[in-house]
Each structure stands twice: as structure tokens, then as C-alpha cells.
Amino acid sequence: MIFDSVHAVILRLAEKGLITGLRIDHIDGLRDPKGYLKRLQDHLFPGTAENQSAPFYVVVEKILGNCESLPPEWPVYGTTGYDFVNIVNGIFVEKSNATEIDRIYREFTVLKLAYEDLVYEKKKQVMQTLLAVEMNALGRHLSRLAEQDRYARELQRGNLARALVETIACLPVYRTYIRSFDVSPQDSQYIETAIAAARGRNPELNSDCFQFVRQVLLLQQGPQLFPEQREARLAFVMRWQQFTGPIMAKGFEDSLLYVYNRLVSLNEVGGNPHSPGIALAQFHELGRDRQKSSPFTLNATSTHDTKRAEDVRVRIDVLSEIPAQWEKHLQRWRRLNQREKQVTNGTAVPTPNEEILLYQTMIGAWPLQDDKIPAFRQRLQDYMIKATREAMVHTKWTVPNASHEKALIAFVKAITEQSKNNEFLKDFLRFQKDIAYWGALNGLAQVLIKITFPGIPDFYQGSELWDLRLVDPDNRGPVDFAQRMGMLDELKKKQRCSPQCFRELLDHWQDGRIKLHVIARSLNFRTANSDLFLHGDYLPLEASGDNRDHVCIFARRTKDNWALIAVPRLLTKLVSPGQPPMGEDVWGNGTMVLPRKGPKQWHNILTGEEITAASSRRVSVLHLSDLFKHFPLALLSSGATQVL
């Protein structure tokens, strides 16, 4: 009855064909996600067979951990896209500089706790504070199970509860999905990994307590158990699973992501803040796997819950390319701003860890128009209060530290004050201006990949232009759609424009029209070639030449219809600020080899240019200088179907 009442409107709209898909948030909070999804599909399409694939388009907000995949038995088409957020962002991080970025962060903050230990401690903190009542209830439930087992009834209740807490703190994923006595190999592995890690961290804790937790979570059948005892253990496990997800969400997403501030563009839902980045070979492997396993999953770059918008992330990514400059400015800014810090309760505010988060946030979200700076100052102050409360180090939502927060607000106000005496702001703006340009080029590349990569591109409202918003509530304000519609009408007049006229979009990149241009033309092309992007093969391609690592290229193919996508990346060593990555001066004699049966004639959807492949040593090649002759991206069509 509750299901029918809650879903009545949705089911009625679906029956009338007024909605064609559903996005299910917080799926991990359900007791039985698979059961719910099956019931939902049954109501949308009555009579669906148990083994039938999902008849109605449903995607779920399932946050996938490292090497974790969506349960294959779920009747869904994929996730809401956080996995893609982190895949695409990773290729704009310079892997070779990971050690330097680690060192800079460690020396600036003087923090010594390892990343893995921080995750562990934050999950325990959540269990001891925000979810203490729920954990006490789970501990009592586990103790009752032990009392009913003649081999475990002597175990101390406190030690059992502690073993459970330690196991949850070491669980490498949000949750398992056990719903019967048949435990999947994947779920079993996650639990075994957690138990082993918890034992290693707590050698003094009675090993029998961990052994009992293991037996219960894996639903191991012993001769001493009656059927009702086995059912009680299954009920416990299904209840336990509902809490491990919120613990990870609160401990990792809502706390650690504001504490571990090494390179905050990597601090995203479902991401790995300690990641060195993603190599192109790994990116292409993920593309192939995605096309085979989940071609209709969502490709997101910004959502209502991302920690920072798509164009903020790719600005901050640039810091990974220039660690020496980043360190120099960090040290200078700390020295210049030292006098603006206030000491509260013996602590200078902001702390080094808060300070490095603040500077990265300013680099990523600083507005493109000067008249937006006063509003941004207020947004930045609000953001820093939220970030520090989420971090739960010096202040928190439940017990705000008024003096710390007041000092933090005063610091933000002082360093962003537009005055002749603000030497910090002068230096910051010079540095940030360069970062913003390189970041904008990253943003263009990111959005083209999103539209053409295996999956369904998803656009969060407002991201049609440069999206420099921060976490909610900053990203949930009104959007000027009239402005976007006016820009789109203007861009339509350029349909028959010569390639050279697109330079005007580049010269005025700050207004965002260039991003809207890429989105509009690419989406129209995708619509006209839906079969190519929904079902087409994913073909990784490689460049040759001195700058081969600075370009990501792949193709999509169905029979005789082809699309070729090429975007530049890691641009600080390729072009100067303000110089677009175009032409022979940048790309020299760099080329890419086309697949053996690839077409020779190509049409650039973004500029209208015609490009002909050259022959070299019995293969056909495209020169990078031709791909990027008049525009910093390339979306080529074999010409079978043109853009709308």
C-alpha cells in the first residue's frame, strides 16, 4: 500500500507516456534494492519475467567504489553518472606529478595521517557521533544473536559491538547486497577484506569477536543454528547493510572530502582523492568496457550533489601540471596573508589545511566578470563555513564553533578585498587568470567527451555555459534560461559561417558561447546519428609525434557510419595562456593513424570544414594540425549523416 501511494503519480505519468525514464536517488538506503527495482519495473510493465532486462529506462544513484560494478541482476540501465565524472576528470590530471602534489600538500599542512587512515577514522567518527544511536541498536542486535549461539554466548557485548564498528570502518564499498542465504562471491570478498583489515588494525581485540561477526555477515550455517536463528541473522545482515551506506556517505563524502585537500578536483562523490589521475590507456579501456556492459548509463559532469561544478574541477586540475608554480604561490600567499589570521582557542584561523582548500576553491570558482566578485565573496564565505562544519575538525553542524567561524569569515573578506594594498589579490588574480584559460579548454574537451563517450550525456541545469558553482546550496539557485536561449539563437546564425569566424568565439571565451556552441552542435549531431552513439563500437586511437600525450582520440563506428573525436589535454606545456592549441605551430608533424577500413573524407561538425586523410606508409593518417586548424576540438563525421 505504501509503495502504491508513494509511486501513484509517477506510475500514472509513465502509463500516459509523459515520462520515459526514472532516476532513483539513494538506492543504497533501501533494505532490498533489487526487490524494490523489480517491483518498480513490474508496476511500470506488468508481467515482466524474472530474467528479463529492464523494460523501462531506470538509472540509480549507486556510488561505485574502486573496481566495483553495478549488480548485474538489477533491472536498470546504469548509474546516474558519478563514475563517469571521475573517469573523465582523471585524464586532465598529470599523473607524473602525483608525488610532487603529495609532497606540497604534506609540507604545507604538516598533516601526517595517511589517506587510508583518514577514511577509517572519519567513518568511525560518524558512527560515534551522527549515527551513534543506530550503531548502539545494531550492537544490541548482534549481542542477542550471540546469546542465542552456544559457541558465542560468552563473548563480551562491548567487544562484539567494537568488532562490528571496526569491520564497517574497513568496508571498502558503500554496502553489500545480500538478500538471501546465497551470498555472492563479490559480497563475500568485500566482507572478508573488511574483517581482515579490522583484525589487522585491532590485534588486541578478541579474535573470536571478529570470527562471530564474520560468521553472521557471511550467513555461515552451523549445526548449532535453528532455522529461526538463521532467519534472525539474515534480518540482521539486511538491516546492517542499510547503515554501511550512510556511514560511508557521511564519513567519506560529507567529511573526508573536506579534510583531505591535496588536489580537491579529485574530491568527488565516488572518486578517489588520493588518485594520481587516469592514463589514456586506462581511459580507453573503461570506454570499451562501458560500451559492452552499460551503453545506456548516464554520463554526468555536474549534478545537484557534486562537490564542485564541472568547470571548477577542470580548472583545479591544471595545478597538477604546474606543481612548482603552485608551491611558489602557496608559500607567497601564506606569507602575505599571515597578518589577516586571527587566533582563536590557540589556533590560527584558517588552519593550513583550511587555507589550502580555500585557495584551490578560489582558483576553481573565481568569477569571469568583475561585477560578480562581491556576490562571490559571500558565496565563498558560506562555502567555507559549510566545508569546515562538514570536516568536523574545528567546528561542526551539531556544535558550531562560533569564534572559529567568525575568524574564517573575516579572513575570506580581508583577502578578497579589492584594494591597492592587497598584494595577495594582485598576485592571485594574475595566476588565476592563466589557470582559468587552460581550465576553459579542459572544460570544452570534457563536454565533448561526455556527449560522444559510451553512455547518455546528462546536463545539470545551468551547466550549458561555464559552470563555476560550488556544492549545494550554491548550485541550486535560479538559472537564466532566457540568456541561454538568446545565445543559442545567435549561434544558429553561424551554421553556415566560415571556419575562421569561430575565432571570435575563442577570443570571447569568457562569455560561455563557445561551450554552448560545442554542446549544441554535438548534441544535434548525436540526435541525427543516435544509432552510432547508442550502439556503435568504441575504438581507441593514438597520436604520434612530440605532443602525442596531449591529445585524446577515439572513434565511434556502426558499419559505414563513423565519428571521430579528438580533444587536447594537459595544456600548460603545450600553449601559453591565451594561445589556443591550434595549428601547425602547436602540433607540428603530429598525426594519428586511421583504422584500416576508416573513411578518407571527413566533415568537422564543429566548424563545417572538410578534411581529407593523407597516405603514409600504406596507412591513412590525419594531421593533428588539420584536426585543430580553426578550433581546439574536433568532432568529425564520415558524412553518412550530417548534423541537424
Secondary structure, DSSP 8 states (H G I E B T S, - for coil): -HHHHHHHHHHHHHHTTS--EEEE--GGGSS-HHHHHHHHHHHHSTT--TT---SSEEEE-----TT----TTSSSSEESSHHHHHHHHHTTS-GGGHHHHHHHHHHHH-----HHHHHHHHHHHHHHTTTHHHHHHHHHHHHHHHHT-TTTTTS-HHHHHHHHHHHHHH-SSS-----SS---HHHHHHHHHHHHHHHHH-TTS-HHHHHHHHHHHTT---TT--HHHHHHHHHHHHHHHHHHHHHHIIIIITTGGGT--SSGGG--TT--TT-----HHHHHHHHHHHHHH-TTSEE-S--TT-SB-HHHHHHHHGGGG-HHHHHHHHHHHHHHHGGG-EEETTEEES-HHHHHHHHHHHHHH--SSGGGHHHHHHHHHHHHHHHHHHHTSS--SSS--HHHHHHHHHHHHHHT---TT-HHHHHHHHHHHHHHHHHHHHHHHHHHHHHHSSSEE---TTTTS----BSTTGGGS---HHHHHHHHHHHHTTTT--GGGGHHHHHTGGGSHHHHHHHHHHHHHHHHTHHHHHH-EEEEE-EESTTGGGEEEEEEEETTEEEEEEEE--GGGTS-TT--S-SHHHHTT-EEE--TT--SEEEETTT--EEE-EEETTEEEEEHHHHTSSSS-EEEE-SSS---
